[in-house]
């Protein structure tokens, strides 16, 4: 036997073993994880596989799945069930529909009695015919309008949600758009969505309350009262940027990202500390120095001419607060009280 024949004799048995192993085991198949054990139990019954790994190849031929009222909250893993045409998920604890986004063969989808608010993953389900979304937390049906395949003869159930059906509202317009395309839409018994609040306290560097600070949160606003507290109310679930504003004060932090929803409830203790600008720093260089003294002297002279000219920067008295944390209350005059205050500030910063 020559060397080539010897090499062939050694290789062919090895190849035969590899081919046998690859044909008798899932090999390169993907193991699918179902984080929700209740969903996994339903899947195992549906595919007839009570134990062992679940592979993507086990799921592709699954045409329908009945998973009603099984206390399911996480749909991860269903993205591999690409052959589904009917999917029944009503009566669970589902809020995130993302795993359904690629199930383009689904014609019947039951999702009523869950905790769904975001319908974006349904925008691309091009085979939908019967869609039941009753008794959820839906206030925006724009993704259903975006699903151009929803049309004549299709059915969408939206009873008992959070839709604003007042005349001219976006939801009313979207429902009419669907109906104009021939979709039967049911939308009875809508309830206003719950609202939340953001509250806290605003103080100065001495931990004294700041009164009159305006706090905004993406179009909503409130003002601090005598004890420095505020409350921004009537907020829908979402994330807001809370920003304080008070004259030339600077705040720590400058703003705060705050999330309110059914899980978090109202947001409290969103506090800020505000510091006034450096009084007497007329050239805004962050220091009270000889340049500021020259500016004040020049302003004093100009203010006491036969025709007075007022440099508003130097009109620093009267004031509130205590040195150095003061807030000027300009009176339109540069007088002895302004000079006295500037001297006091100079002494404070140069002692």
C-alpha positions as CSV (number, residue, x, y, z in Angstrom):
1,X,0.0,0.0,0.0
2,X,1.5,3.4,-1.0
3,X,1.4,6.5,1.2
4,X,-1.6,8.0,-0.6
5,X,-3.6,4.8,-0.1
6,X,-2.6,4.7,3.5
7,X,-3.7,8.3,4.1
8,X,-7.0,7.7,2.4
9,X,-7.6,4.6,4.5
10,X,-7.1,6.6,7.7
11,X,-9.2,9.6,6.6
12,X,-12.4,8.0,5.3
13,X,-13.4,6.3,8.6
14,X,-13.0,9.7,10.4
15,X,-15.2,11.4,7.8
16,X,-17.8,8.7,8.1
17,X,-18.0,9.2,11.8
18,X,-18.3,13.0,11.5
19,X,-21.1,12.6,8.9
20,X,-22.9,10.1,11.1
21,X,-22.7,12.4,14.1
22,X,-23.9,15.5,12.2
23,X,-26.9,13.7,10.7
24,X,-28.0,12.2,14.0
25,X,-27.7,15.3,16.3
26,X,-28.9,18.9,16.1
27,X,-25.2,19.8,15.5
28,X,-25.2,23.5,14.5
29,X,-28.8,24.1,15.5
30,X,-29.4,27.0,17.8
31,X,-30.5,26.3,21.4
32,X,-33.4,28.5,22.2
33,X,-33.7,29.9,25.7
34,X,-37.1,30.8,27.2
35,X,-36.5,32.9,30.3
36,X,-40.1,32.7,31.2
37,X,-40.6,29.2,32.6
38,X,-44.4,29.4,32.1
39,X,-43.9,30.1,28.4
40,X,-41.3,27.3,28.1
41,X,-43.8,24.9,29.7
42,X,-46.4,25.8,27.0
43,X,-43.9,25.5,24.2
44,X,-42.7,22.0,25.4
45,X,-46.3,20.7,25.4
46,X,-46.9,22.2,21.9
47,X,-43.8,20.6,20.4
48,X,-44.0,17.4,22.4
49,X,-40.6,17.8,24.0
50,X,-40.9,17.6,27.8
51,X,-37.2,17.6,28.5
52,X,-33.9,18.5,26.9
53,X,-32.7,21.5,24.9
54,X,-35.1,23.2,22.7
55,X,-33.6,24.0,19.3
56,X,-34.7,26.5,16.6
57,X,-35.5,23.5,14.4
58,X,-38.1,22.3,16.9
59,X,-40.0,25.6,16.6
60,X,-40.1,26.5,12.9
61,X,-43.1,24.2,12.1
62,X,-45.2,25.3,15.1
63,X,-48.3,26.8,13.5
64,X,-50.3,27.8,16.5
65,X,-49.8,28.3,20.2
66,X,-52.4,28.5,22.9
67,X,-50.8,30.3,25.9
68,X,-53.8,32.0,27.5
69,X,-53.9,32.8,31.2
70,X,-50.5,31.2,32.0
71,X,-49.0,34.0,34.0
72,X,-46.5,34.7,31.2
73,X,-44.5,38.0,31.4
74,X,-41.6,37.5,29.1
75,X,-42.0,36.5,25.4
76,X,-38.3,36.1,24.6
77,X,-37.8,32.9,22.5
78,X,-41.0,33.3,20.5
79,X,-39.0,35.1,17.8
80,X,-37.8,31.6,16.7
81,X,-41.4,30.5,16.1
82,X,-41.5,31.9,12.6
83,X,-44.1,29.5,11.4
84,X,-46.8,30.7,13.8
85,X,-50.1,31.7,12.2
86,X,-52.3,31.8,15.3
87,X,-51.0,33.0,18.7
88,X,-53.1,33.2,21.8
89,X,-51.5,35.2,24.7
90,X,-54.5,36.8,26.4
91,X,-54.8,37.0,30.2
92,X,-51.1,37.2,31.0
93,X,-48.7,39.8,32.4
94,X,-47.1,40.8,29.1
95,X,-45.8,44.4,28.5
96,X,-43.0,44.0,25.9
97,X,-44.0,42.7,22.5
98,X,-40.5,43.0,20.9
99,X,-40.1,39.2,20.3
100,X,-43.2,39.2,18.1
101,X,-41.8,41.8,15.6
102,X,-40.6,39.2,13.1
103,X,-43.6,36.8,13.2
104,X,-44.9,37.9,9.8
105,X,-47.0,34.8,9.3
106,X,-49.3,35.4,12.2
107,X,-52.9,36.1,11.2
108,X,-54.7,35.7,14.5
109,X,-53.2,37.4,17.6
110,X,-54.9,37.5,21.0
111,X,-53.3,39.9,23.4
112,X,-56.2,41.2,25.5
113,X,-56.0,41.5,29.3
114,X,-52.2,42.2,29.5
115,X,-50.1,45.3,30.4
116,X,-49.3,46.4,26.9
117,X,-48.8,50.1,26.0
118,X,-46.3,50.0,23.1
119,X,-47.6,48.5,19.9
120,X,-44.5,49.3,17.8
121,X,-43.5,45.6,17.3
122,X,-46.8,45.0,15.5
123,X,-46.2,47.5,12.8
124,X,-44.5,44.9,10.6
125,X,-46.8,41.9,11.1
126,X,-48.1,41.9,7.5
127,X,-50.4,38.9,7.8
128,X,-52.6,40.1,10.7
129,X,-56.3,39.7,10.2
130,X,-57.7,39.4,13.8
131,X,-56.0,41.4,16.5
132,X,-57.4,41.6,20.0
133,X,-55.8,44.2,22.3
134,X,-58.7,44.9,24.7
135,X,-58.0,45.6,28.4
136,X,-54.5,46.9,28.1
137,X,-52.8,50.3,28.7
138,X,-52.7,51.5,25.1
139,X,-52.9,55.2,24.3
140,X,-51.2,55.3,21.0
141,X,-52.3,53.1,18.0
142,X,-50.0,54.8,15.5
143,X,-48.1,51.5,14.8
144,X,-51.4,49.9,13.7
145,X,-51.9,52.6,11.2
146,X,-48.3,52.1,10.1
147,X,-49.1,48.5,9.4
148,X,-50.4,49.0,5.9
149,X,-51.5,45.4,5.6
150,X,-54.4,45.9,8.0
151,X,-57.3,46.5,5.7
152,X,-60.7,45.3,4.4
153,X,-62.2,42.5,6.5
154,X,-59.6,42.7,9.3
155,X,-60.6,43.1,12.9
156,X,-58.9,45.1,15.7
157,X,-60.3,45.1,19.3
158,X,-59.3,48.0,21.5
159,X,-62.0,48.1,24.1
160,X,-61.0,49.1,27.7
161,X,-57.8,50.9,27.0
162,X,-56.4,54.4,27.6
163,X,-57.3,56.0,24.3
164,X,-58.2,59.7,24.1
165,X,-61.3,59.6,22.0
166,X,-62.2,63.3,22.2
167,X,-63.0,65.0,18.9
168,X,-59.9,65.6,16.8
169,X,-57.5,63.6,19.0
170,X,-54.8,61.6,17.4
171,X,-56.4,58.3,18.5
172,X,-59.7,59.3,17.0
173,X,-58.0,60.2,13.7
174,X,-56.1,56.9,13.7
175,X,-59.2,54.9,14.3
176,X,-60.9,56.6,11.4
177,X,-57.9,55.9,9.2
178,X,-58.2,52.2,10.0
179,X,-61.9,52.2,9.4
180,X,-61.5,54.0,6.1
181,X,-59.2,51.1,5.0
182,X,-62.0,48.7,5.9
183,X,-60.8,47.5,9.3
184,X,-63.5,46.8,11.9
185,X,-62.3,48.6,15.0
186,X,-64.0,48.2,18.4
187,X,-62.9,50.9,21.0
188,X,-65.5,51.1,23.8
189,X,-65.0,52.0,27.4
190,X,-61.8,54.0,27.3
191,X,-60.3,55.2,30.6
192,X,-58.0,58.2,31.0
193,X,-54.4,57.0,31.7
194,X,-53.0,57.4,35.2
195,X,-50.9,60.4,35.9
196,X,-47.9,60.9,38.1
197,X,-46.0,63.7,39.9
198,X,-42.3,64.7,40.4
199,X,-41.5,66.6,43.6
200,X,-38.6,67.8,45.6
201,X,-36.9,70.8,47.3
202,X,-34.7,73.6,46.1
203,X,-32.3,75.2,48.5
204,X,-29.4,77.6,48.5
205,X,-25.8,76.7,49.5
206,X,-26.7,77.4,53.2
207,X,-29.5,74.9,52.9
208,X,-32.2,77.6,53.1
209,X,-35.2,77.3,50.8
210,X,-35.3,79.1,47.5
211,X,-38.7,80.5,46.7
212,X,-39.9,81.2,43.2
213,X,-37.7,78.8,41.3
214,X,-39.4,77.5,38.2
215,X,-38.9,73.8,37.4
216,X,-39.8,72.5,34.0
217,X,-40.3,68.9,32.8
218,X,-40.8,68.6,29.1
219,X,-43.7,71.1,28.8
220,X,-44.9,70.8,32.4
221,X,-43.9,73.2,35.1
222,X,-44.1,74.1,38.8
223,X,-42.7,76.8,41.1
224,X,-41.2,76.4,44.5
225,X,-43.2,77.8,47.5
226,X,-42.2,79.3,50.8
227,X,-40.4,76.1,52.1
228,X,-38.6,75.6,48.8
229,X,-40.7,72.6,47.7
230,X,-42.3,72.0,44.4
231,X,-44.5,69.4,42.7
232,X,-45.0,68.9,38.9
233,X,-48.3,67.1,38.4
234,X,-50.4,65.5,35.7
235,X,-47.5,63.6,34.1
236,X,-48.2,60.6,31.9
237,X,-45.9,57.6,32.3
238,X,-42.5,58.3,30.8
239,X,-39.1,59.9,31.3
240,X,-38.7,63.6,31.9
241,X,-35.9,66.1,32.2
242,X,-36.4,68.3,35.2
243,X,-34.6,71.6,35.0
244,X,-34.6,74.4,37.6
245,X,-34.4,78.1,36.5
246,X,-34.1,81.2,38.8
247,X,-32.6,84.4,37.4
248,X,-28.8,84.0,37.0
249,X,-28.6,81.2,39.6
250,X,-26.6,78.1,38.7
251,X,-27.9,74.7,40.0
252,X,-26.5,71.4,41.1
253,X,-27.3,69.2,39.4
254,X,-28.2,71.4,36.3
255,X,-31.0,69.0,35.5
256,X,-32.3,65.5,36.4
257,X,-33.7,62.6,34.3
258,X,-36.7,61.2,36.1
259,X,-38.9,58.2,35.1
260,X,-42.5,57.8,36.4
261,X,-44.8,54.9,35.5
262,X,-46.9,52.3,37.1
263,X,-43.9,50.5,38.4
264,X,-42.0,53.4,39.9
265,X,-45.0,55.5,40.9
266,X,-44.5,59.2,41.8
267,X,-41.0,60.5,41.9
268,X,-40.0,62.3,45.2
269,X,-36.9,63.9,46.6
270,X,-35.7,65.3,43.2
271,X,-33.7,68.0,44.9
272,X,-31.6,70.9,43.6
273,X,-29.1,73.4,45.2
274,X,-29.0,76.9,43.6
275,X,-26.2,79.3,43.9
276,X,-26.5,83.0,42.9
277,X,-24.0,84.6,40.5
278,X,-20.8,86.1,42.0
279,X,-22.0,89.6,43.1
280,X,-19.7,92.4,42.1
281,X,-18.1,90.4,39.3
282,X,-19.1,92.9,36.7
283,X,-16.8,91.5,33.9
284,X,-18.0,87.9,34.5
285,X,-14.4,86.5,34.8
286,X,-15.2,84.6,37.9
287,X,-13.3,86.9,40.2
288,X,-13.9,90.1,42.1
289,X,-10.8,92.1,41.3
290,X,-9.4,95.5,40.4
291,X,-11.1,95.5,37.0
292,X,-14.5,95.2,38.8
293,X,-13.5,98.1,41.1
294,X,-12.6,100.3,38.0
295,X,-16.0,99.4,36.4
296,X,-17.8,100.4,39.6
297,X,-16.0,103.7,39.9
298,X,-16.7,104.5,36.3
299,X,-20.3,103.6,36.8
300,X,-20.5,105.7,39.9
301,X,-19.2,108.8,38.1
302,X,-21.5,108.3,35.1
303,X,-24.5,107.9,37.4
304,X,-23.8,111.2,39.2
305,X,-23.3,113.4,36.2
306,X,-25.8,116.1,35.3
307,X,-27.3,113.6,32.8
308,X,-27.0,110.3,34.7
309,X,-26.1,107.2,32.9
310,X,-26.8,103.9,34.7
311,X,-24.6,100.8,34.2
312,X,-27.1,98.2,35.2
313,X,-24.3,95.8,36.1
314,X,-23.4,98.0,39.0
315,X,-26.9,98.4,40.4
316,X,-26.5,95.7,43.0
317,X,-28.4,97.0,45.9
318,X,-30.8,96.4,47.6
319,X,-30.3,92.7,47.9
320,X,-31.6,89.6,49.6
321,X,-29.6,86.9,51.3
322,X,-26.3,87.2,53.2
323,X,-22.9,87.9,51.8
324,X,-21.6,86.3,49.7
325,X,-24.8,84.4,48.7
326,X,-26.9,87.4,47.8
327,X,-29.5,88.2,45.1
328,X,-29.5,91.7,43.9
329,X,-32.8,93.6,43.6
330,X,-31.9,96.5,41.3
331,X,-33.7,99.8,42.0
332,X,-32.5,101.8,39.0
333,X,-30.0,103.9,41.0
334,X,-26.3,103.5,41.7
335,X,-26.1,105.1,45.1
336,X,-24.4,104.8,48.5
337,X,-26.0,101.4,49.2
338,X,-24.5,100.0,46.0
339,X,-21.1,101.4,46.9
340,X,-21.4,100.0,50.5
341,X,-22.3,96.6,49.2
342,X,-19.4,96.5,46.7
343,X,-17.0,97.4,49.5
344,X,-18.4,94.7,51.7
345,X,-18.0,92.2,48.9
346,X,-14.5,93.3,48.2
347,X,-13.5,92.9,51.9
348,X,-15.1,89.5,52.0
349,X,-13.2,88.2,49.0
350,X,-9.9,89.8,49.9
351,X,-9.6,89.2,53.6
